[in-house]
């Protein structure tokens, strides 16, 4: 399978590495508005694999020249629509980083384009492939240990350098788009239900003082059609001295039992002369120089769906409700009060 990667940032680099090392795929091109970054990433894998990986600053030119079977899109949160539509128009399958889009209208446009083209469109909500999350999903059934979801609570936080320096486009996103997107997808998946209403509040202070015009923290209350409720808290202003880049946990209470996910610590703690750290291996870790973890499992799922013509577990069609809910959370932040959500379900 011939694959191109759009976006040569942190996640785009990871996508390129996976496809370059995947025996059943060929990385054929890298695209980035910063041509120098695209050239550097393409050169890395051309040298390593002794094959030519082309570099481009323009996706349309790449699609005409390279003719990829599939495209991995790892552009900023608010810049997914156009590259998705361009790739689908040229007949390529699409794997796009979460969130699918930052508006319901854009999400629907991508879904409709995928249906018209008859191509697979998958959103990389890779946390679904973390084993403990799949364990909770299995337990949140009517007869499972936890039972049907009654209430859930999630907290997800990043250190302040993520929006202040790591993400040049943080001002066009928010902690909800960047962080809550993960846990909203998980709780919606656990509950097997549709969101109907949201109410949210937030704070702007720390990042505004640093010249980044976005929310420091957001708390959102969510109601599901079947009666379940959930709260989602996200922030990205932890001090950079915090021992891990991300801290998070989730509490899921069902009508039969409880599941508690402490994802901030994964048992391993390392203490050295410069401080402490808590390495996380559930999403990405290395064995003999190759990527493993839920990120790998998700991309392999995409490849299998392309090869066998299946709808992905996290297809764009199934994820419209996540985008609609997040869009409604931001509407509530700006306008106050409860906002109704149109969630087409999974």
C-alpha positions in Angstrom: 0.0 0.0 0.0 1.4 3.4 -1.1 1.0 5.9 1.7 1.7 9.6 1.9 1.8 11.7 5.1 0.4 15.2 5.3 2.0 17.2 8.2 5.6 16.8 9.3 5.1 17.8 13.0 5.2 15.6 16.0 2.4 13.3 15.0 3.2 13.4 11.3 6.7 12.3 12.1 5.2 9.3 14.0 2.9 8.4 11.1 5.8 8.6 8.7 7.9 6.4 10.9 5.2 3.8 11.2 4.5 3.6 7.4 8.2 3.6 6.5 8.7 0.6 8.9 5.5 -1.3 8.0 6.5 -4.3 5.7 3.2 -4.2 3.9 3.4 -0.5 3.0 5.6 2.0 1.2 6.0 5.6 2.4 6.0 7.5 -0.8 5.7 11.2 0.1 5.6 13.7 2.9 3.8 17.0 2.7 4.2 20.1 4.9 3.6 23.8 4.3 7.2 24.2 5.5 9.0 22.4 2.7 12.2 22.2 4.7 10.4 20.1 7.4 8.9 17.9 4.7 12.3 17.4 3.0 14.0 16.6 6.3 11.4 13.9 7.2 11.4 12.5 3.7 15.2 12.3 3.8 15.3 10.5 7.1 13.3 7.6 5.7 14.8 7.7 2.2 18.2 7.2 3.8 17.0 4.5 6.3 15.0 2.4 3.8 17.1 3.0 0.7 14.0 4.1 -1.2 12.9 7.5 -2.4 10.4 9.4 -0.3 9.3 12.6 -2.1 8.7 15.9 -0.3 6.1 18.6 -1.2 4.7 21.8 0.2 1.5 21.3 -1.8 -0.9 18.4 -1.3 -2.5 18.7 -4.7 0.8 18.4 -6.4 1.7 15.4 -4.3 -1.5 13.6 -5.1 -1.0 14.2 -8.8 2.7 13.0 -8.7 2.7 10.2 -6.1 -0.7 8.6 -6.6 -0.9 7.2 -3.0 -3.4 4.5 -2.1 -3.8 6.1 1.3 -3.0 9.4 3.1 -2.3 9.9 6.8 -3.3 13.5 7.7 -1.7 15.0 10.8 -2.3 18.7 10.3 -3.4 21.0 13.1 -6.9 20.4 14.7 -8.6 23.1 12.6 -6.9 22.1 9.3 -8.3 18.7 8.6 -11.1 19.4 6.1 -9.2 20.5 3.0 -6.5 17.8 2.9 -9.2 15.1 3.6 -11.3 16.4 0.7 -8.3 16.7 -1.6 -7.2 13.1 -0.9 -10.7 11.6 -1.3 -11.2 13.5 -4.5 -8.1 11.8 -5.9 -9.3 8.4 -4.8 -7.1 7.9 -1.8 -8.2 6.3 1.5 -7.8 8.7 4.5 -6.6 8.3 8.1 -7.0 11.6 9.9 -5.8 12.5 13.4 -8.4 13.4 16.0 -10.5 15.4 16.2 -12.1 14.7 12.8 -12.8 18.4 12.4 -13.5 21.4 14.5 -17.0 22.0 13.1 -19.9 19.6 12.4 -20.2 21.1 8.9 -16.6 20.2 8.1 -17.1 16.7 9.7 -20.1 16.0 7.5 -18.4 17.3 4.4 -15.6 14.8 5.0 -18.0 11.9 5.7 -20.0 12.7 2.5 -16.9 12.9 0.4 -15.7 9.5 1.7 -19.1 8.0 0.9 -19.1 9.5 -2.6 -15.6 8.3 -3.3 -16.2 4.8 -1.8 -13.1 5.1 0.3 -12.3 4.4 3.9 -12.1 7.4 6.2 -10.9 6.6 9.7 -10.2 9.0 12.7 -7.1 8.0 14.7 -8.7 7.8 18.1 -6.0 5.3 19.0 -6.8 5.3 22.7 -9.6 2.8 21.9 -6.8 0.2 21.3 -5.3 0.6 24.8 -6.0 -2.8 26.4 -7.5 -1.4 29.7 -9.9 0.8 27.7 -11.1 -2.3 25.8 -11.5 -4.0 29.1 -13.8 -1.2 30.4 -15.8 -1.3 27.1 -16.3 -5.1 27.6 -17.4 -4.5 31.2 -19.9 -1.7 30.4 -22.6 -3.9 29.0 -25.9 -4.8 30.6 -24.5 -8.0 32.0 -20.9 -6.9 32.5 -19.1 -6.3 35.7 -19.7 -2.5 35.5 -23.0 -2.7 33.7 -24.6 0.2 31.8 -23.0 3.5 32.3 -24.7 5.8 34.9 -22.1 8.5 35.4 -18.5 9.1 34.2 -15.9 11.7 35.1 -12.6 12.3 33.3 -9.7 14.7 33.9 -7.0 15.2 31.3 -4.2 17.8 31.6 -1.0 18.8 29.7 1.9 20.8 30.8 1.9 24.4 29.8 4.7 24.1 27.2 2.4 22.1 25.0 0.2 25.1 24.1 2.8 27.7 24.8 5.6 26.4 22.6 5.1 22.8 21.3 1.9 23.6 19.3 2.3 26.7 17.1 -1.4 26.6 16.4 -2.8 26.2 20.0 -4.6 29.6 19.6 -6.8 28.0 17.0 -7.6 25.0 19.3 -8.5 24.5 23.0 -7.9 21.9 25.7 -11.3 20.4 24.9 -10.5 19.9 21.2 -7.0 18.7 21.9 -7.6 16.6 25.1 -11.3 16.0 25.8 -11.8 14.7 22.3 -10.0 11.5 23.5 -12.2 10.9 26.6 -15.4 12.0 25.0 -14.9 9.4 22.4 -14.2 6.8 25.0 -17.2 7.5 27.3 -19.5 7.7 24.3 -18.1 4.3 23.2 -18.5 2.9 26.8 -22.1 4.2 27.0 -23.0 3.1 23.5 -25.2 6.2 23.4 -25.7 9.6 21.9 -25.1 13.0 23.6 -28.2 15.3 23.8 -27.1 18.3 25.9 -24.0 20.0 27.2 -23.1 22.8 29.5 -19.6 24.2 29.9 -17.5 26.8 31.7 -13.9 27.7 31.3 -11.0 30.0 32.3 -8.6 32.2 30.4 -5.7 33.7 32.3 -2.3 31.8 32.1 -2.1 31.4 28.4 -3.5 34.8 27.6 -0.6 36.3 29.6 1.8 34.3 27.4 0.2 35.6 24.2 -1.8 32.4 23.4 -5.4 33.3 22.9 -7.2 30.1 24.0 -8.7 28.5 27.1 -6.6 27.4 30.0 -9.1 25.0 31.3 -12.6 23.8 30.4 -15.2 21.8 32.4 -18.1 20.3 30.6 -21.2 18.5 31.7 -22.8 16.1 29.2 -26.1 14.3 29.1 -26.8 11.2 27.1 -30.1 10.1 25.5 -30.4 7.1 27.7 -30.0 9.0 30.9 -26.3 8.6 31.6 -24.3 11.8 32.6 -20.6 12.6 32.4 -18.2 15.4 33.2 -15.0 16.2 31.3 -12.3 18.5 32.6 -9.3 19.5 30.5 -6.5 21.9 31.1 -3.0 22.5 29.6 -1.3 24.7 32.2 0.4 22.2 34.5 4.0 23.5 35.2 6.7 22.0 33.0 8.3 20.6 36.2 5.4 18.1 36.3 6.9 14.6 36.0 4.8 13.6 32.9 3.7 15.5 29.8 0.1 14.4 30.4 -1.8 13.6 33.6 -5.2 11.9 33.4 -7.7 9.7 35.0 -11.3 8.5 34.4 -14.0 7.1 36.7 -16.9 5.1 35.2 -19.8 4.1 37.4 -22.3 1.7 36.1 -25.5 0.1 37.5 -23.5 -3.0 38.5 -20.0 -1.8 39.4 -17.2 0.8 39.0 -14.1 1.1 36.8 -11.3 3.5 37.8 -8.6 4.3 35.3 -5.5 6.1 36.7 -3.8 6.8 33.4 -1.4 9.4 34.8 0.9 6.7 36.2 1.6 3.4 34.5 3.5 1.8 37.4 6.9 2.8 36.2 8.6 5.8 37.9 12.2 6.8 37.3 14.1 9.1 39.6 17.4 10.7 38.6 19.7 13.6 39.3 17.5 16.0 37.3 14.2 15.0 38.8 11.5 12.3 38.3 9.6 11.0 35.3 6.7 8.6 34.7 7.1 7.0 31.3 3.9 6.0 29.5 3.9 3.0 27.3 0.2 2.3 26.5 0.0 4.6 23.5 3.6 4.4 22.0 6.7 2.6 23.0 9.7 1.1 21.1 10.9 -2.5 20.6 14.0 -2.9 18.5 13.5 0.6 17.0 9.9 0.0 15.9 6.7 1.7 17.3 4.4 -0.5 19.4 1.3 0.3 21.5 -2.2 1.5 20.7 -0.9 3.9 18.0 0.4 1.0 16.1 -2.7 -1.1 16.6 -4.9 1.7 15.3 -2.9 2.2 12.1 -2.8 -1.5 11.5 -6.6 -1.5 11.9 -6.8 1.2 9.2 -4.6 -0.8 6.9 -6.8 -3.9 7.4 -10.0 -2.0 6.7 -8.5 -0.6 3.5 -7.4 -4.0 2.3 -10.6 -5.8 3.1 -13.1 -3.1 2.5 -14.4 -2.8 6.1 -15.7 0.2 8.0 -13.2 1.2 10.7 -14.2 1.0 14.3 -13.5 4.8 14.5 -14.8 5.7 11.0 -15.5 9.4 10.3 -19.2 8.5 10.1 -19.2 7.1 13.6 -17.3 10.1 15.0 -19.5 13.0 13.9 -21.2 13.0 17.3 -17.9 13.7 19.0 -17.3 16.8 16.8 -20.9 18.0 17.4 -20.6 17.6 21.1 -17.2 19.5 21.2 -18.6 22.2 19.0 -21.6 22.6 21.4 -19.3 22.7 24.4 -17.5 25.7 22.8 -20.9 27.3 22.0 -21.8 26.9 25.7 -18.5 28.5 26.7 -19.1 31.5 24.6 -22.9 32.0 25.2 -23.5 30.4 28.6 -26.3 28.0 29.4 -27.2 24.5 28.1 -26.8 23.7 24.4 -28.6 20.9 22.6 -26.5 18.5 20.6 -27.3 16.7 17.4 -25.4 13.4 17.7 -26.3 10.9 14.9 -24.8 8.0 17.0 -22.4 5.2 16.1 
